[in-house]
Amino acid sequence: MKILFQGSLGAYSHLAALEVYPEAEIIPCKTFDECFSKANENDKIKIIIPESNRITGNIGVEYLIFKYRLNIYAEHFHPVQHHLLGLRGTKTKDIKHVYSHAQALSQSSQFIKKNNFIENVSADTAGSAKYVSENKNKNKAAIASKLSAKIYNLDVLASNIEDEKGNVTRFLLMGKPVMQPELKKDKYITSFLFKLKSKPAALYSALSGFAIQGVNLTKLQSYPEKNSFTSYFFLCDLDGHIEEPKVQKSLEELGLHCEDFHVLGVFSSDKFREK
């Protein structure tokens, strides 16, 4: 099995992929779009994509979910622990510039301010570690994973520097073939997107079926359609399997109010949700 992720080797997406499929061939891509595009062209490729973070919110891949409409097979919650990485023999007091992804810098802002570091935004955390390793300048450090330190031969100068403990990112495992689990007694998530017909109170009317049927929506986000500020798509997750009668009835009611409706996936709810 091949699993693609965005970033360099050692990225948190790399770690998440190792946790989900440790025996798979894990391949880095430069961009999220490259991940989605390759999976869309090859049925044998899966991708693992960060969707949201407990502290900083959405990662910003929704437009690609709308564009490619790949099937979601699973969700995986990965604890994020940030570390300050520098060249061998470097001390924290030697560091002036720190490099990382914008979210990692934001999530470690207290540590950065305390040490008066100059922030430098990079495309990804592991790529920052690679840059520091190749640059050979002891006043530069990266915020990244311990796996990055191992891969790029760096020292861990400070561990667990994130502002809030319990920092977790939700990842989605996706691919082109449509597959869903058989309905059993497990807990499930059904994920879908929709675009409403243009009429007054359309969203209120569309969501009423969920309230009537007692279906819990765990995610509802709106995003403007491409080149428009008046037409919106909605991305939604609900508790339950699409084959459950109450879920079916809710979605049937929703469909009456939609111009576009697409099921993105039905998958088991991650055990992390129960913590």
DOTI-719632 format. One record per residue (C-alpha): x, y negated, z negated; residue number from 1; residue in one letter. Coordinates in pm, 1 decimal. Each point is the difference from the previous one (the first is absolute). Example, Ala and Ser with C-alpha at 12.3 -4.5 7.8 and 13.67 -1.06 7.14 Angstrom:
residues 2
xx->1230.0 yy->450.0 zz->-780.0 num->1 residu->a
xx->137.0 yy->-344.0 zz->66.0 num->2 residu->s
//
This chain:
residues 275
xx->0.0 yy->0.0 zz->0.0 num->1 residu->m
xx->116.1 yy->-353.7 zz->79.7 num->2 residu->k
xx->-95.3 yy->-289.9 zz->-226.4 num->3 residu->i
xx->78.2 yy->-357.6 zz->101.8 num->4 residu->l
xx->35.3 yy->-297.3 zz->-233.6 num->5 residu->f
xx->82.0 yy->-367.4 zz->38.9 num->6 residu->q
xx->336.6 yy->-111.5 zz->-129.5 num->7 residu->g
xx->346.1 yy->143.2 zz->-52.9 num->8 residu->s
xx->97.7 yy->323.8 zz->-171.3 num->9 residu->l
xx->-41.3 yy->-47.1 zz->-373.7 num->10 residu->g
xx->-314.1 yy->-215.1 zz->28.4 num->11 residu->a
xx->-291.2 yy->62.2 zz->-236.7 num->12 residu->y
xx->-192.7 yy->142.4 zz->295.8 num->13 residu->s
xx->285.4 yy->249.9 zz->42.5 num->14 residu->h
xx->-33.9 yy->97.4 zz->-366.1 num->15 residu->l
xx->-376.6 yy->37.8 zz->34.3 num->16 residu->a
xx->44.5 yy->222.8 zz->306.0 num->17 residu->a
xx->244.5 yy->221.0 zz->-191.5 num->18 residu->l
xx->-255.5 yy->37.6 zz->-280.2 num->19 residu->e
xx->-282.1 yy->96.4 zz->236.4 num->20 residu->v
xx->191.8 yy->219.7 zz->247.9 num->21 residu->y
xx->354.2 yy->71.5 zz->-127.9 num->22 residu->p
xx->68.2 yy->251.8 zz->278.9 num->23 residu->e
xx->-109.6 yy->-229.2 zz->287.1 num->24 residu->a
xx->227.0 yy->-180.5 zz->244.7 num->25 residu->e
xx->-26.9 yy->-360.3 zz->-121.5 num->26 residu->i
xx->80.6 yy->-263.7 zz->261.3 num->27 residu->i
xx->38.1 yy->-379.2 zz->-48.8 num->28 residu->p
xx->-158.3 yy->-257.1 zz->234.3 num->29 residu->c
xx->78.1 yy->-370.0 zz->30.5 num->30 residu->k
xx->-360.6 yy->-120.6 zz->-20.3 num->31 residu->t
xx->-343.5 yy->114.4 zz->-116.0 num->32 residu->f
xx->-123.9 yy->-41.3 zz->356.9 num->33 residu->d
xx->264.8 yy->246.3 zz->121.2 num->34 residu->e
xx->-121.3 yy->255.2 zz->-257.2 num->35 residu->c
xx->-363.3 yy->-32.7 zz->106.0 num->36 residu->f
xx->82.4 yy->-1.9 zz->371.9 num->37 residu->s
xx->210.2 yy->316.9 zz->-12.1 num->38 residu->k
xx->-262.3 yy->186.1 zz->-206.6 num->39 residu->a
xx->-267.4 yy->-111.0 zz->244.8 num->40 residu->n
xx->200.6 yy->148.3 zz->288.0 num->41 residu->e
xx->95.8 yy->329.8 zz->-165.8 num->42 residu->n
xx->-244.9 yy->227.9 zz->-184.2 num->43 residu->d
xx->284.6 yy->170.4 zz->-184.9 num->44 residu->k
xx->123.5 yy->-316.1 zz->-172.6 num->45 residu->i
xx->-130.5 yy->-129.0 zz->-331.9 num->46 residu->k
xx->77.5 yy->-335.4 zz->-159.3 num->47 residu->i
xx->8.7 yy->-116.0 zz->-360.6 num->48 residu->i
xx->-94.3 yy->-364.0 zz->-43.0 num->49 residu->i
xx->-15.6 yy->-222.8 zz->-311.8 num->50 residu->p
xx->-352.5 yy->-141.1 zz->-15.0 num->51 residu->e
xx->-14.3 yy->-197.6 zz->-324.9 num->52 residu->s
xx->193.3 yy->-71.9 zz->-317.6 num->53 residu->n
xx->-149.5 yy->-19.8 zz->-348.1 num->54 residu->r
xx->173.1 yy->-332.4 zz->-73.9 num->55 residu->i
xx->30.3 yy->-187.6 zz->330.4 num->56 residu->t
xx->-305.2 yy->138.7 zz->180.6 num->57 residu->g
xx->-30.0 yy->86.8 zz->368.9 num->58 residu->n
xx->312.5 yy->81.0 zz->200.5 num->59 residu->i
xx->-151.0 yy->-140.0 zz->321.0 num->60 residu->g
xx->-40.9 yy->301.7 zz->230.7 num->61 residu->v
xx->-377.5 yy->-32.2 zz->44.6 num->62 residu->e
xx->26.2 yy->-140.6 zz->352.6 num->63 residu->y
xx->189.0 yy->315.4 zz->106.1 num->64 residu->l
xx->-261.5 yy->221.3 zz->-163.5 num->65 residu->i
xx->-263.2 yy->-181.0 zz->208.2 num->66 residu->f
xx->211.3 yy->14.1 zz->315.8 num->67 residu->k
xx->98.8 yy->367.6 zz->-0.4 num->68 residu->y
xx->-274.1 yy->156.8 zz->-216.3 num->69 residu->r
xx->212.9 yy->294.0 zz->-103.9 num->70 residu->l
xx->-149.4 yy->259.5 zz->-229.1 num->71 residu->n
xx->82.4 yy->-18.9 zz->-371.6 num->72 residu->i
xx->92.2 yy->340.7 zz->-145.6 num->73 residu->y
xx->101.8 yy->-92.7 zz->-352.5 num->74 residu->a
xx->82.1 yy->-277.5 zz->-243.2 num->75 residu->e
xx->307.0 yy->3.8 zz->-221.7 num->76 residu->h
xx->81.3 yy->-231.9 zz->-289.9 num->77 residu->f
xx->371.2 yy->-59.6 zz->-44.6 num->78 residu->h
xx->144.5 yy->-173.6 zz->-310.6 num->79 residu->p
xx->231.2 yy->-280.7 zz->111.6 num->80 residu->v
xx->311.6 yy->-65.6 zz->-204.2 num->81 residu->q
xx->229.1 yy->-275.9 zz->122.1 num->82 residu->h
xx->375.7 yy->2.5 zz->-61.7 num->83 residu->h
xx->275.3 yy->-253.0 zz->61.8 num->84 residu->l
xx->262.6 yy->158.0 zz->225.8 num->85 residu->l
xx->348.9 yy->-133.6 zz->67.0 num->86 residu->g
xx->337.8 yy->105.4 zz->131.5 num->87 residu->l
xx->203.6 yy->242.2 zz->-207.0 num->88 residu->r
xx->156.8 yy->-174.1 zz->-298.6 num->89 residu->g
xx->-224.9 yy->-306.3 zz->21.0 num->90 residu->t
xx->-159.4 yy->-147.5 zz->-314.5 num->91 residu->k
xx->-334.9 yy->-177.3 zz->-21.4 num->92 residu->t
xx->179.6 yy->-324.5 zz->-91.5 num->93 residu->k
xx->181.9 yy->12.9 zz->336.7 num->94 residu->d
xx->-324.3 yy->-18.0 zz->200.4 num->95 residu->i
xx->-118.4 yy->-324.8 zz->160.8 num->96 residu->k
xx->-220.7 yy->122.0 zz->286.3 num->97 residu->h
xx->-263.6 yy->273.8 zz->-20.6 num->98 residu->v
xx->-159.1 yy->162.6 zz->306.0 num->99 residu->y
xx->-320.8 yy->199.0 zz->31.5 num->100 residu->s
xx->-349.2 yy->19.8 zz->145.4 num->101 residu->h
xx->-223.7 yy->-293.0 zz->-94.3 num->102 residu->a
xx->-220.8 yy->218.1 zz->-221.0 num->103 residu->q
xx->294.4 yy->148.2 zz->-189.5 num->104 residu->a
xx->136.4 yy->-350.0 zz->-62.4 num->105 residu->l
xx->-342.5 yy->-113.7 zz->-120.4 num->106 residu->s
xx->-36.7 yy->303.1 zz->-226.3 num->107 residu->q
xx->342.6 yy->-68.9 zz->-156.8 num->108 residu->s
xx->-34.1 yy->-378.0 zz->-26.9 num->109 residu->s
xx->61.8 yy->-23.8 zz->-376.3 num->110 residu->q
xx->330.8 yy->186.6 zz->23.4 num->111 residu->f
xx->105.5 yy->-210.1 zz->299.7 num->112 residu->i
xx->-77.9 yy->-328.9 zz->-177.4 num->113 residu->k
xx->170.6 yy->112.2 zz->-320.3 num->114 residu->k
xx->322.2 yy->62.9 zz->191.6 num->115 residu->n
xx->-31.1 yy->-303.8 zz->230.4 num->116 residu->n
xx->30.0 yy->212.5 zz->313.2 num->117 residu->f
xx->-64.0 yy->-150.4 zz->344.6 num->118 residu->i
xx->-273.1 yy->201.3 zz->173.4 num->119 residu->e
xx->44.1 yy->122.7 zz->356.6 num->120 residu->n
xx->-298.8 yy->165.3 zz->167.4 num->121 residu->v
xx->75.2 yy->308.1 zz->211.4 num->122 residu->s
xx->-211.3 yy->238.2 zz->205.5 num->123 residu->a
xx->16.6 yy->279.6 zz->-256.4 num->124 residu->d
xx->160.7 yy->101.4 zz->-328.4 num->125 residu->t
xx->222.0 yy->280.5 zz->126.8 num->126 residu->a
xx->114.3 yy->-212.3 zz->294.3 num->127 residu->g
xx->114.5 yy->-258.5 zz->-253.0 num->128 residu->s
xx->204.2 yy->265.9 zz->-179.5 num->129 residu->a
xx->156.7 yy->100.2 zz->331.2 num->130 residu->k
xx->84.9 yy->-365.4 zz->72.6 num->131 residu->y
xx->166.6 yy->-48.9 zz->-338.9 num->132 residu->v
xx->199.3 yy->320.8 zz->49.0 num->133 residu->s
xx->124.1 yy->-107.9 zz->342.8 num->134 residu->e
xx->57.9 yy->-366.4 zz->-89.1 num->135 residu->n
xx->257.7 yy->80.9 zz->-269.0 num->136 residu->k
xx->-67.3 yy->-324.1 zz->-192.5 num->137 residu->n
xx->-12.4 yy->44.1 zz->-377.8 num->138 residu->k
xx->-222.0 yy->-304.9 zz->-52.7 num->139 residu->n
xx->-282.9 yy->169.4 zz->192.4 num->140 residu->k
xx->-239.7 yy->263.2 zz->-133.2 num->141 residu->a
xx->-319.7 yy->173.3 zz->107.5 num->142 residu->a
xx->-319.4 yy->92.3 zz->-178.8 num->143 residu->i
xx->-84.3 yy->353.0 zz->105.2 num->144 residu->a
xx->-37.7 yy->361.4 zz->-112.3 num->145 residu->s
xx->256.6 yy->226.0 zz->-164.6 num->146 residu->k
xx->-15.4 yy->215.5 zz->312.5 num->147 residu->l
xx->126.9 yy->-302.9 zz->194.1 num->148 residu->s
xx->292.4 yy->-31.1 zz->-241.1 num->149 residu->a
xx->89.8 yy->362.4 zz->65.4 num->150 residu->k
xx->-35.1 yy->-24.0 zz->378.4 num->151 residu->i
xx->197.9 yy->-325.0 zz->37.1 num->152 residu->y
xx->260.0 yy->67.7 zz->-270.9 num->153 residu->n
xx->-100.9 yy->-285.4 zz->-230.6 num->154 residu->l
xx->1.1 yy->-40.0 zz->-377.7 num->155 residu->d
xx->-322.4 yy->-47.4 zz->-195.2 num->156 residu->v
xx->75.8 yy->-326.7 zz->-182.5 num->157 residu->l
xx->-337.2 yy->-22.6 zz->-177.7 num->158 residu->a
xx->-289.7 yy->245.6 zz->-16.3 num->159 residu->s
xx->-376.6 yy->-48.4 zz->-9.2 num->160 residu->n
xx->11.4 yy->-376.3 zz->58.7 num->161 residu->i
xx->-362.5 yy->-28.4 zz->116.1 num->162 residu->e
xx->-208.5 yy->-258.7 zz->-187.5 num->163 residu->d
xx->-273.4 yy->244.7 zz->-96.5 num->164 residu->e
xx->35.9 yy->364.8 zz->-85.4 num->165 residu->k
xx->-251.6 yy->229.7 zz->160.9 num->166 residu->g
xx->64.0 yy->-153.8 zz->342.2 num->167 residu->n
xx->-154.8 yy->242.1 zz->249.9 num->168 residu->v
xx->-43.5 yy->-1.5 zz->377.1 num->169 residu->t
xx->-276.7 yy->190.1 zz->177.3 num->170 residu->r
xx->115.5 yy->178.7 zz->315.1 num->171 residu->f
xx->-213.3 yy->150.2 zz->276.6 num->172 residu->l
xx->100.7 yy->309.0 zz->196.8 num->173 residu->l
xx->-138.7 yy->-38.7 zz->353.1 num->174 residu->m
xx->1.1 yy->158.0 zz->345.9 num->175 residu->g
xx->-201.5 yy->27.4 zz->320.8 num->176 residu->k
xx->-181.9 yy->338.5 zz->-30.5 num->177 residu->p
xx->-325.5 yy->-22.6 zz->-194.8 num->178 residu->v
xx->-4.0 yy->234.3 zz->-300.0 num->179 residu->m
xx->-193.8 yy->-7.7 zz->-324.5 num->180 residu->q
xx->-24.1 yy->231.6 zz->-300.4 num->181 residu->p
xx->-292.3 yy->232.5 zz->-56.4 num->182 residu->e
xx->-246.0 yy->-133.5 zz->-256.4 num->183 residu->l
xx->61.9 yy->169.1 zz->-335.8 num->184 residu->k
xx->-17.5 yy->-118.0 zz->-360.9 num->185 residu->k
xx->308.0 yy->-222.9 zz->33.8 num->186 residu->d
xx->-8.0 yy->-378.5 zz->1.1 num->187 residu->k
xx->23.0 yy->-161.8 zz->342.5 num->188 residu->y
xx->45.3 yy->-337.4 zz->168.3 num->189 residu->i
xx->-170.6 yy->-88.4 zz->327.8 num->190 residu->t
xx->169.1 yy->-287.7 zz->183.6 num->191 residu->s
xx->-158.6 yy->-188.5 zz->289.6 num->192 residu->f
xx->-11.7 yy->-331.6 zz->182.2 num->193 residu->l
xx->-295.9 yy->-188.7 zz->141.1 num->194 residu->f
xx->-101.0 yy->-318.6 zz->178.6 num->195 residu->k
xx->-342.6 yy->-145.4 zz->-71.6 num->196 residu->l
xx->-258.1 yy->-129.0 zz->243.3 num->197 residu->k
xx->-27.8 yy->-379.3 zz->-3.2 num->198 residu->s
xx->-308.2 yy->-74.0 zz->-208.1 num->199 residu->k
xx->-80.1 yy->-172.4 zz->-333.0 num->200 residu->p
xx->81.8 yy->193.2 zz->-317.6 num->201 residu->a
xx->146.8 yy->284.8 zz->207.6 num->202 residu->a
xx->254.2 yy->107.4 zz->-262.5 num->203 residu->l
xx->-256.8 yy->-4.3 zz->-281.1 num->204 residu->y
xx->-238.0 yy->213.4 zz->205.4 num->205 residu->s
xx->273.1 yy->236.8 zz->113.9 num->206 residu->a
xx->124.1 yy->72.3 zz->-352.4 num->207 residu->l
xx->-340.7 yy->45.4 zz->-158.4 num->208 residu->s
xx->-6.2 yy->368.5 zz->93.5 num->209 residu->g
xx->303.3 yy->69.8 zz->-218.4 num->210 residu->f
xx->-171.2 yy->-156.0 zz->-300.8 num->211 residu->a
xx->-322.4 yy->190.7 zz->61.0 num->212 residu->i
xx->183.4 yy->332.3 zz->35.5 num->213 residu->q
xx->233.6 yy->-67.3 zz->-294.0 num->214 residu->g
xx->317.1 yy->20.4 zz->208.0 num->215 residu->v
xx->303.1 yy->-178.1 zz->-145.5 num->216 residu->n
xx->207.1 yy->-219.2 zz->232.3 num->217 residu->l
xx->361.8 yy->-16.3 zz->-117.1 num->218 residu->t
xx->128.3 yy->-228.4 zz->276.8 num->219 residu->k
xx->-164.6 yy->-261.9 zz->221.5 num->220 residu->l
xx->216.8 yy->-244.4 zz->191.8 num->221 residu->q
xx->-77.1 yy->-228.0 zz->292.3 num->222 residu->s
xx->237.6 yy->-87.3 zz->284.6 num->223 residu->y
xx->-58.7 yy->-228.5 zz->297.5 num->224 residu->p
xx->-25.6 yy->163.0 zz->338.6 num->225 residu->e
xx->290.3 yy->-83.3 zz->231.4 num->226 residu->k
xx->-15.4 yy->-359.7 zz->129.3 num->227 residu->n
xx->-310.6 yy->-76.5 zz->-205.2 num->228 residu->s
xx->-97.6 yy->-177.3 zz->-320.1 num->229 residu->f
xx->-370.1 yy->83.5 zz->27.5 num->230 residu->t
xx->7.9 yy->378.8 zz->53.4 num->231 residu->s
xx->126.2 yy->230.1 zz->-274.8 num->232 residu->y
xx->78.1 yy->365.4 zz->-54.9 num->233 residu->f
xx->-38.4 yy->159.5 zz->-341.5 num->234 residu->f
xx->222.3 yy->271.1 zz->-141.3 num->235 residu->l
xx->-169.2 yy->213.7 zz->-262.7 num->236 residu->c
xx->65.2 yy->297.7 zz->-229.6 num->237 residu->d
xx->-269.9 yy->180.5 zz->-194.7 num->238 residu->l
xx->-4.2 yy->273.4 zz->-262.2 num->239 residu->d
xx->-130.5 yy->317.0 zz->158.9 num->240 residu->g
xx->13.8 yy->234.3 zz->298.6 num->241 residu->h
xx->-170.4 yy->-94.5 zz->325.3 num->242 residu->i
xx->-200.0 yy->325.0 zz->-10.0 num->243 residu->e
xx->-165.2 yy->-86.6 zz->-332.6 num->244 residu->e
xx->-366.3 yy->-90.5 zz->64.0 num->245 residu->p
xx->15.2 yy->-331.0 zz->-188.8 num->246 residu->k
xx->311.2 yy->-105.4 zz->194.8 num->247 residu->v
xx->-157.8 yy->101.3 zz->330.4 num->248 residu->q
xx->-315.1 yy->-200.9 zz->-72.9 num->249 residu->k
xx->204.5 yy->-306.0 zz->-103.4 num->250 residu->s
xx->206.9 yy->9.5 zz->317.8 num->251 residu->l
xx->-308.4 yy->51.3 zz->215.2 num->252 residu->e
xx->-150.8 yy->-315.0 zz->-152.7 num->253 residu->e
xx->325.6 yy->-187.6 zz->56.2 num->254 residu->l
xx->6.6 yy->110.1 zz->363.2 num->255 residu->g
xx->-330.4 yy->-173.9 zz->69.7 num->256 residu->l
xx->170.3 yy->-334.0 zz->-65.2 num->257 residu->h
xx->326.7 yy->63.3 zz->187.0 num->258 residu->c
xx->139.2 yy->-78.3 zz->343.0 num->259 residu->e
xx->297.6 yy->224.3 zz->-68.5 num->260 residu->d
xx->48.5 yy->278.5 zz->-253.9 num->261 residu->f
xx->291.2 yy->242.9 zz->-29.0 num->262 residu->h
xx->84.8 yy->260.6 zz->-264.6 num->263 residu->v
xx->371.8 yy->-18.2 zz->-74.7 num->264 residu->l
xx->18.5 yy->307.8 zz->-217.1 num->265 residu->g
xx->-131.3 yy->221.1 zz->-276.2 num->266 residu->v
xx->262.1 yy->114.0 zz->-250.3 num->267 residu->f
xx->46.7 yy->117.1 zz->-356.2 num->268 residu->s
xx->19.0 yy->-268.9 zz->-265.2 num->269 residu->s
xx->352.8 yy->-16.1 zz->-141.7 num->270 residu->d
xx->26.2 yy->122.9 zz->-360.8 num->271 residu->k
xx->170.5 yy->-330.2 zz->-84.1 num->272 residu->f
xx->-343.6 yy->-165.5 zz->7.4 num->273 residu->r
xx->-91.9 yy->193.7 zz->-313.4 num->274 residu->e
xx->286.3 yy->-146.8 zz->-206.2 num->275 residu->k
//
